[in-house]
Amino acid sequence: MRSVIGVETVAFTPKDATEKITGVAIYLAHEIPAEMGTGLSVERHFLSTAKMVRLGIDPDTLIGKTVRVSFNHYGKIFRLEVVDN
């Protein structure tokens, strides 16, 4: 499980395209296992606006929530479930 600690609006135009891509960078934190260290580890993942619509995600409601994240074989988020309110 991971905790959402930040959401940052992102917009960019890829070098090989003319259309701007918009979305958010979601910052997730989780405990480092005791046998590996102490404290928290933080990850940054990008979700496009289109992907958020497909997944039914409203980024403004995620701060402070615990989530379960599933990744595809490219390391991209394909499922994000809130596990607490």
C-alpha positions, 0 to 999 in steps of 0.5 A: 500500500502507498499513501498519496502525498502530492499531486502536481499538474503537468503539461508538455508537448513531446518532441515528435508531436504537436499536441500537448499532453496534460495530466498529473504527477502523483507522489506516493510514499510507503514504508521502507521494510525494516530489514532494508532501512528506515523511513519512507520511500517516495515514487513519482508517477505520471497519469495523463488526463485521458488515463485518469478519465478511463480509471475514474480518478479525481486527483484532487481527492487523493491527497492523504489517501492510501491506495493500491497501485497495479503496474503493467509490464512497462511500469506504468499505472494501469489500476489505482484503487483507494483503500481508505476514505 
